Amino acid sequence: MLTESLDYPFDIKTILRKRKAICQDLLQQPDLRNIRIALLGGSTTAEIRGILELFLLKSGFKPTFFESEYGKYFEDVVIDDTSLRAFKPDVAFIHTTNVNLLFSPKVFDSEERIADSLHKEMARYQAIWNKLITELHCQVIQNNFDLPPTRALGGLDTTEPYGKTHYILRLNLEFARAARQLSGLIINDIHYLSARIGLEQWFDLDYWFSYKMAVTHTGTVHLAHALATLIRAAYGKSRKCLVLDLDNTLWGGVIGDDGVQGIVLGKETPQGEAFTAFQNYCRELNERGILLAVCSKNDLENAQQGLTHPDMILQSDRFTAFKANWHPKPDNIAQIAQEINIGLDALVFVDDNPAERALVKAQLPPVAVPDVGSEVSRFIEFVDREGFFEVPRLNQEDARRTAYYADNAERTLLASQFADYGAFLASLEMKAEIGPFTPVYLDRITQLTNKTNQFNLTTKRCTLAEMQAMAASPDHITLYGRLADRFGDNGLVTVIAAKVERHTAHIQLWLMSCRVLKRDMEHAMLDALVARANQRGIREILGYYHRTAKNGMVADHYGTLGFECVAQAGDGSSSVWRLDPTIHQSRNVSIKDIHHA
């Protein structure tokens, strides 16, 4: 299939030659999400637009583009934003490279002069970012700077403050600092990207002089893929779980035949060191919040013995699910998703066996199955380059994700010991915190909104900038909810946002993590929403349900809370529900300790 040219390693010749045909194939996909993207270029962006469209279509987005005139990225945002404002971008990409630097240090420039140049350079970009985020409420993706293709100072270009390389490195650090401080700004790291593919493949003076292209065709494919990955991450389409085979994937050899002492692992041999490096990479993913699971054709006892090898990096407590049996791998992977309670589209499966990879691809299309080959030394490359686990930001709750699922397993075990579910809930000694959207939680709120599919009434997706605007709006009631119990803190697990129009509150967002289902948190959140509605003299709350392929479980959510259905589509695909907040009576019986922030 032509679309396979978009998988890593990219078939760049096919992508460039067959772009229109690939585009037509991808446009046949169902349920593509419309997205408006502004390309604000310091150089030509037409080639980027064409290739970016392919990667976005592959990711489930159907883009519409706005392009600034060549080199007019600053003017179209800061000076006259009429056209851009009319376009209403969801995402703005600022495509600048080292050719767009306004201030280039001169030999023997003083530190004061160089610092002043850096300040002026930063002020220009900050004006762009602030306008886009605070006024146009769009997600901003900004290139940092690639290294110059030549160095008149030679090695001193890096070490001397007036070297262009040194200047770019300092500027990139300032961009990184700005991204940490400015919600809504994501840095597209072309400094790393250009180094990875090689500066000679990234930039060509002839392309620049002839077409004002600051990136070659090869570089454009890699750039477009990186951009699509960041956009996918901004909308919560990152993967959550890495499912791993064992034999010849996490270690060399077959545990059932070779025994624990016979498998290849450790630093004594090149192959063993490669398996150890891959395990270390998986451990690093796990420590930043990616779940790990095992799916292996093996006897369970043999598979578990493999984890006892003295050089094994990944111990049993690293794995949220562990399937070692002789059932078909697609069946086991489907069970893993069900047990963890995440969608198949949140999984990445790595296996050295091409037949197993093909089977999972055919039977479970939503699962990502990179063609890693059989050389373990390249496994990291294939997983890493695809950007499966890219996120706009990390937060503490990401790092605790494995612990959340472990705590949930203990809760499930406890629940099985109670004949009465109410008694089980009482035994949890739950504590809730409910409050309006606050800056410290906006990253997590955005992440939860974009990732939650099942308990999600409208499945409306929002960028961080849109969440900021909602939080600051006097016309919105916003609520987050955290839930803890005697087993641990579940973290921020639920979100409500309602727009107030005169005496009516329209619920635009209501979603909750499935790991806290049926624990009365939805009742506690409604109580908080009603209290705020009554404070503002609101006479009715309207809730909206829009059916998707995954949210059927909440079709009657409002009905169970006491809302009255006032409108419904004939096919049940949507409905509107009404509640009078002045006569609402609380149905929360299990969460006694609620702190209102």
C-alpha positions in Angstrom: 0.0 0.0 0.0 1.2 3.5 -0.8 0.3 4.7 2.7 2.9 2.4 4.1 5.5 4.9 2.7 4.6 7.1 5.6 5.8 4.5 8.2 9.3 4.8 9.5 11.8 4.5 7.8 10.0 6.8 5.3 10.0 6.0 1.6 10.7 9.5 0.7 10.8 9.0 -3.1 7.4 7.4 -3.1 6.0 10.1 -0.8 7.3 12.9 -3.1 6.2 11.1 -6.4 2.9 9.7 -5.3 1.7 12.4 -2.8 -1.7 13.0 -4.6 -2.5 9.3 -4.8 -1.5 8.8 -1.1 -3.7 11.7 -0.2 -6.7 10.3 -2.1 -6.3 6.9 -0.3 -6.1 8.6 3.1 -9.2 10.7 2.4 -11.3 7.6 2.2 -10.8 7.0 6.0 -14.0 7.5 8.1 -14.4 10.0 10.9 -11.6 12.3 9.9 -11.4 15.3 12.3 -11.3 18.8 10.7 -8.5 21.0 11.9 -7.4 24.5 10.8 -3.7 25.1 10.7 -1.9 28.4 10.0 1.5 28.0 8.4 3.5 31.1 9.2 6.8 30.9 7.3 10.1 32.6 7.3 10.7 30.6 4.2 8.6 28.7 1.6 6.0 26.5 3.2 4.2 25.0 0.1 6.2 21.8 0.3 5.6 21.5 4.0 1.9 21.9 3.6 1.7 19.1 1.0 3.6 16.5 3.1 2.1 17.6 6.4 -1.3 17.0 5.0 -0.4 13.3 4.4 0.9 12.7 7.9 -2.1 14.5 9.5 -4.6 12.4 7.4 -2.8 9.3 8.5 -3.3 10.5 12.1 -7.0 11.0 11.6 -7.0 14.8 10.9 -8.3 16.5 7.8 -6.5 19.8 7.6 -7.4 23.2 6.1 -4.4 25.5 5.8 -3.7 29.2 6.0 -0.3 30.3 4.7 1.3 33.6 5.4 3.1 35.4 2.5 6.7 34.5 2.2 8.6 36.0 5.2 5.5 37.8 6.6 5.0 35.6 9.6 5.5 38.5 12.1 3.4 41.0 10.1 0.5 38.5 9.6 0.3 38.0 13.4 1.4 41.2 15.1 0.8 44.0 12.6 -2.3 43.0 10.7 -4.0 39.8 11.8 -7.3 40.4 9.9 -6.9 37.4 7.6 -5.5 35.1 10.3 -8.3 36.0 12.8 -10.9 35.3 10.1 -9.4 31.9 9.5 -9.6 31.0 13.2 -6.7 28.6 13.4 -6.7 25.7 15.8 -2.9 25.4 15.5 -0.3 27.9 14.3 3.1 26.6 13.1 5.9 29.2 12.9 8.4 27.8 10.5 11.6 29.7 11.1 15.2 28.5 10.8 18.7 29.9 11.1 18.2 31.9 7.9 15.6 34.0 9.8 17.8 35.2 12.6 17.6 39.0 12.7 20.8 39.5 14.8 24.0 37.8 13.8 26.9 38.5 16.2 30.0 40.0 14.8 33.6 39.0 15.8 34.6 40.5 19.1 31.1 41.7 19.9 30.8 42.4 23.6 28.7 40.2 25.9 26.4 43.1 26.5 25.8 43.6 22.8 25.2 39.9 22.3 22.8 39.7 25.3 20.9 42.7 23.8 20.6 40.9 20.5 19.2 37.8 22.2 16.7 40.0 24.1 15.5 41.6 20.9 15.3 38.3 19.1 13.2 36.8 21.9 11.0 39.9 22.2 10.0 39.4 18.5 8.9 35.8 19.0 7.2 36.5 22.3 5.1 39.1 20.7 4.0 36.5 18.1 3.3 33.8 20.7 1.4 36.1 23.1 -0.9 37.3 20.3 -1.6 33.8 19.0 -2.2 32.2 22.4 -4.0 35.0 24.3 -6.1 36.5 21.5 -6.5 33.9 18.9 -6.6 31.0 21.5 -4.7 28.6 19.3 -2.0 26.0 20.0 1.4 27.4 18.9 4.2 25.2 17.5 7.5 27.0 17.0 10.7 25.7 15.5 13.8 26.3 17.5 17.0 26.8 15.4 19.1 24.5 13.3 22.8 24.9 13.2 24.4 27.0 10.4 25.7 25.0 7.4 29.1 26.7 7.6 31.3 28.1 10.4 33.6 30.9 9.4 35.2 30.7 12.9 35.7 26.9 12.7 35.7 25.3 16.1 35.6 28.7 17.8 32.0 29.2 16.4 30.8 27.0 19.3 33.0 28.2 22.1 33.2 32.0 21.5 30.1 34.1 22.5 30.2 35.9 19.2 30.1 32.6 17.2 26.9 32.0 15.4 26.6 28.4 16.7 27.1 29.6 20.2 24.4 32.3 19.7 22.0 29.7 18.3 22.6 27.4 21.3 21.8 30.2 23.7 18.7 31.2 21.8 17.5 27.6 21.8 17.8 27.5 25.5 15.7 30.7 25.8 13.1 29.1 23.6 13.1 26.1 25.9 12.7 28.3 28.9 9.8 30.1 27.3 8.0 26.9 26.4 8.2 25.8 30.1 6.7 29.1 31.2 4.2 29.7 28.4 1.3 27.3 28.3 0.2 26.8 24.7 3.7 26.9 23.2 5.3 23.7 21.9 8.9 23.7 20.5 9.5 21.7 17.4 13.1 20.7 17.9 14.6 21.0 14.5 18.0 21.5 16.2 17.8 17.8 17.0 15.9 16.8 13.9 18.5 18.3 11.5 21.4 16.8 13.4 19.7 13.4 13.3 19.3 13.3 9.6 22.5 15.3 8.9 22.9 19.0 8.1 23.9 18.1 4.5 20.6 16.4 4.0 18.7 19.1 5.8 19.8 22.3 4.1 21.0 23.0 0.6 22.1 26.4 -0.6 20.8 25.8 -4.1 17.3 25.1 -2.7 17.5 28.3 -0.7 18.8 30.5 -3.5 16.4 29.0 -6.1 13.2 28.4 -4.2 13.7 30.0 -0.8 13.3 26.6 0.8 15.1 26.5 4.1 14.7 22.7 4.2 15.4 20.1 1.5 12.7 17.6 0.3 14.2 14.9 2.6 14.2 17.3 5.5 10.7 18.4 4.7 9.4 14.8 5.1 11.0 14.4 8.5 9.9 17.9 9.5 6.2 17.2 8.5 6.2 13.9 10.4 7.6 15.7 13.5 4.9 18.4 13.2 2.1 15.8 12.8 3.4 14.0 15.8 3.2 17.2 17.9 -0.3 18.0 16.7 -1.4 14.5 17.4 0.0 14.8 20.9 -1.7 18.2 21.5 -5.0 16.5 20.8 -4.4 13.6 23.1 -3.6 11.0 20.4 -0.5 9.7 22.1 -0.1 6.0 22.9 -0.2 5.0 26.5 1.1 1.4 26.6 4.0 -0.6 25.1 3.2 -4.3 24.7 6.3 -6.4 24.5 7.2 -9.9 23.4 9.8 -11.7 25.5 11.9 -14.3 23.5 14.3 -12.5 21.2 12.7 -9.1 22.0 13.5 -8.5 25.7 16.2 -11.1 25.8 18.1 -13.3 23.3 17.1 -16.9 22.9 14.0 -18.9 23.9 13.5 -19.2 27.7 11.6 -22.5 27.4 14.6 -24.1 25.6 17.6 -22.3 27.0 16.6 -21.7 30.6 17.3 -18.6 32.6 21.0 -19.0 32.4 21.0 -19.6 28.7 19.2 -16.4 27.6 21.4 -13.6 26.1 21.3 -10.5 28.3 23.8 -8.2 30.0 27.0 -6.5 28.9 29.2 -9.6 28.2 28.3 -9.8 24.5 27.3 -7.2 21.9 23.9 -8.9 21.5 23.3 -9.1 25.2 24.2 -5.4 25.5 21.7 -4.5 22.8 18.9 -6.3 24.6 19.9 -4.5 27.8 19.9 -1.2 26.0 16.3 -1.8 24.7 15.2 -2.8 28.2 16.7 0.5 29.6 14.8 2.4 26.9 11.5 0.7 28.0 12.3 1.5 31.6 12.8 5.2 30.8 9.4 5.2 29.0 7.8 3.6 32.0 9.4 6.1 34.4 7.8 9.0 32.4 4.4 7.3 32.6 4.1 4.8 29.7 2.6 1.5 30.8 4.4 -1.7 30.0 2.8 -5.1 29.3 3.9 -8.5 28.2 2.4 -10.6 25.4 4.4 -13.8 24.9 3.8 -17.3 23.5 5.3 -19.1 26.5 4.5 -21.1 29.6 3.7 -18.6 32.3 6.2 -20.2 34.7 9.0 -20.1 32.2 8.2 -16.5 31.2 8.2 -15.3 34.8 11.5 -17.1 35.5 13.1 -15.0 32.7 12.4 -11.9 34.9 14.7 -13.3 37.6 17.8 -13.2 35.4 20.4 -11.1 37.2 20.8 -8.7 34.3 17.1 -8.2 33.8 16.3 -4.5 33.9 12.5 -4.8 33.8 11.2 -6.6 36.9 7.7 -7.8 37.4 6.5 -4.6 39.1 7.2 -2.7 35.9 4.4 -4.6 34.0 0.8 -3.5 34.3 -0.3 -6.7 32.5 1.5 -10.0 31.8 0.1 -12.5 29.3 2.3 -15.6 28.7 0.3 -18.5 27.2 -0.3 -20.2 23.9 -3.4 -18.2 22.8 -3.2 -16.1 19.6 -1.5 -12.8 20.3 -4.3 -10.6 19.0 -6.6 -12.2 21.6 -4.1 -11.6 24.4 -3.5 -8.0 23.3 -7.3 -7.3 23.3 -7.5 -8.7 26.8 -4.6 -6.5 27.9 -6.5 -3.4 26.7 -9.6 -4.6 28.5 -7.8 -5.3 31.7 -6.0 -2.0 31.8 -9.2 -0.3 30.5 -7.7 1.6 27.6 -8.4 1.6 23.9 -6.6 -0.5 21.4 -5.5 2.7 19.8 -3.4 3.4 22.9 -1.2 0.4 22.4 2.1 -0.2 20.6 3.2 -3.8 20.0 6.8 -4.8 19.6 7.7 -8.3 18.5 10.7 -9.6 16.6 8.6 -12.2 14.7 7.2 -10.7 11.4 4.4 -13.3 11.3 3.1 -12.2 14.7 3.4 -8.5 13.7 1.4 -9.2 10.5 -1.3 -11.0 12.4 -1.8 -8.3 15.0 -1.8 -5.6 12.2 -4.5 -7.5 10.3 -6.7 -8.4 13.3 -6.2 -5.3 15.5 -5.8 -2.3 13.1 -5.9 0.3 15.9 -2.8 -1.1 17.5 0.5 0.4 16.3 2.9 -2.3 15.2 6.2 -0.9 14.0 8.2 -3.2 11.7 11.1 -3.4 14.0 12.8 -6.2 12.1 14.8 -8.8 14.0 17.9 -6.8 14.9 17.4 -5.7 18.5 20.0 -2.9 18.1 17.4 -1.1 15.9 14.3 -1.7 18.1 14.8 1.6 19.9 15.2 3.5 16.7 11.9 2.2 15.2 9.9 2.9 18.4 11.5 6.3 19.1 11.4 7.7 15.5 7.6 7.2 15.1 6.9 9.4 18.1 4.2 7.1 19.5 4.5 8.5 23.0 5.1 12.2 22.3 3.3 14.5 24.7 3.1 18.3 24.8 4.1 18.3 28.5 4.8 15.9 31.3 3.2 16.2 34.7 3.4 14.3 38.0 0.3 12.3 37.2 2.0 10.8 34.2 4.8 9.5 36.3 2.3 7.9 38.7 0.3 6.2 36.0 1.7 2.7 36.7 1.0 3.2 40.4 -2.6 4.2 39.7 -3.2 0.9 37.9 -1.5 -1.1 40.6 -3.6 0.6 43.2 -6.7 -0.2 41.1 -5.8 -3.9 41.1 -5.8 -3.8 44.9 -9.2 -2.1 44.9 -10.6 -4.7 42.6 -9.3 -7.5 44.8 -10.9 -5.8 47.8 -14.2 -5.3 46.0 -14.5 -9.1 45.4 -14.5 -9.6 49.2 -17.7 -7.5 49.7 -21.2 -8.8 49.0 -22.5 -5.2 49.3 -21.0 -2.7 46.9 -22.0 0.2 49.1 -20.0 -1.3 52.0 -17.1 -1.6 49.7 -17.2 2.1 48.7 -17.5 3.0 52.4 -14.4 1.0 53.1 -12.4 3.0 50.6 -12.6 6.1 52.9 -12.6 8.4 49.8 -11.6 12.0 49.8 -12.4 14.4 46.9 -11.1 17.8 45.9 -13.2 19.9 43.6 -12.4 23.3 42.2 -12.4 25.6 39.2 -9.7 25.2 36.5 -6.4 26.5 37.8 -3.1 27.0 35.9 -1.3 24.2 37.9 -3.8 21.7 36.6 -4.5 22.9 33.0 -2.0 20.6 31.4 -3.6 17.6 33.1 -7.1 18.9 32.3 -6.2 19.2 28.7 -4.6 15.8 28.6 -7.6 14.1 30.2 -10.0 15.9 27.9 -8.2 14.8 24.8 -7.6 11.2 25.9 -10.9 10.2 27.5 -13.3 8.4 25.1 -15.7 6.2 27.1 -17.0 8.4 29.9 -17.1 11.5 27.7 -20.5 13.0 26.9 -19.5 15.2 24.0 -15.9 14.1 23.2 -15.1 17.8 22.5 -11.3 18.1 22.1 -9.5 21.3 23.2 -6.0 22.6 23.0 -4.2 24.0 26.1 -4.8 27.5 24.8 -8.5 26.9 24.5 -8.6 25.5 28.0 -6.8 28.6 29.3 -9.4 30.8 27.6 -12.2 28.8 29.1 -10.6 29.0 32.6 -10.3 32.8 32.3 -13.8 33.3 30.9 -16.4 34.8 33.2 -19.0 33.1 31.0 -17.9 29.6 32.0 -18.2 27.4 35.0 -15.3 25.1 35.2 -14.6 22.2 37.6 -11.9 19.6 38.0 -12.1 16.7 40.5 -9.4 14.8 42.3 -10.2 11.5 44.2 -8.0 9.7 46.7 -8.7 6.7 49.0 -6.9 4.5 51.4 -5.1 2.8 48.6 -3.7 6.0 47.1 -4.3 9.1 45.1 -6.1 8.6 41.8 -5.1 12.1 40.8 -7.2 14.5 38.7 -9.9 12.2 37.2 -12.8 14.3 36.0 -13.7 17.6 34.3 -16.8 19.7 33.7 -17.1 22.9 31.7 -20.3 24.7 31.2 -21.0 27.9 29.2 -23.4 30.4 30.8 -25.8 32.2 28.6 -28.2 34.4 30.5 -29.9 32.0 33.0 -28.8 28.7 31.3 -25.7 26.7 31.8 -24.8 24.6 28.8 -22.5 21.7 29.7 -19.8 21.6 26.9 -17.5 19.1 28.6 -18.2 16.3 31.1 -15.7 13.5 31.2 -14.2 11.1 33.8 -11.4 8.6 33.9 -12.8 5.0 33.8 -10.6 4.0 36.7 -13.0 5.8 39.1 -16.3 4.6 37.6 -19.2 4.0 40.0 -17.6 5.6 43.0 -20.1 8.6 43.3 -17.6 11.1 41.9 -20.1 12.0 39.1 -22.6 12.8 41.9 -20.1 14.9 43.8 -19.2 16.9 40.6 -22.9 17.5 39.8 -23.4 18.8 43.4 -20.6 21.3 42.9 -21.9 22.4 39.5 -25.4 22.9 40.9 -24.0 24.9 43.8 -22.1 27.3 41.5 -25.2 27.5 39.2 -27.4 28.5 42.1 -24.8 31.1 43.2 -25.1 32.7 39.8 -28.9 32.6 39.6 -28.9 30.0 36.8 -32.4 28.6 36.3 -31.6 25.5 34.2 -28.6 23.3 33.3 -28.6 21.7 29.9 -26.5 18.6 29.3 -25.6 17.3 25.8 -24.8 13.8 24.7 -23.3 13.1 21.3 -22.8 9.4 20.5 -19.5 8.1 19.3 -18.2 4.6 18.7 -16.8 4.5 22.2 -19.1 6.5 24.6 -22.2 4.4 24.6 -21.8 3.7 28.3 -22.8 7.2 29.1 -25.9 7.4 26.8 -28.2 7.6 29.8 -25.7 9.4 32.1 -27.9 12.5 32.6 -31.0 10.4 33.2 -29.4 8.5 36.0 -28.5 11.9 37.6 -32.1 13.2 37.6 -32.0 15.2 34.3 -35.1 15.2 32.1 -34.6 14.4 28.4 -36.0 17.4 26.4 -34.8 16.5 22.9 -33.4 13.4 21.2 -32.4 12.4 17.7 -34.5 9.7 16.1 -31.5 7.3 15.9 -30.4 8.1 19.5 -27.2 9.7 18.2 -27.6 12.8 20.3 -29.8 14.1 23.1 -30.4 17.1 25.3 -31.1 16.9 29.0 -32.5 19.5 31.5 -32.1 20.0 35.2 -33.5 22.6 37.5 -30.6 23.4 39.9 -33.0 24.9 42.5 -34.6 21.6 43.3 -31.7 19.3 42.8 -31.1 16.8 45.6 -27.6 15.2 46.1 -27.2 11.5 45.3 -23.7 11.2 46.6 -23.6 8.9 49.6 -20.0 7.4 49.5 -17.7 10.4 49.4 -18.0 12.1 52.8 -14.8 14.1 52.7 -14.9 16.8 50.0 -12.6 19.8 49.9 -13.8 22.6 47.7 -10.8 24.5 46.3 
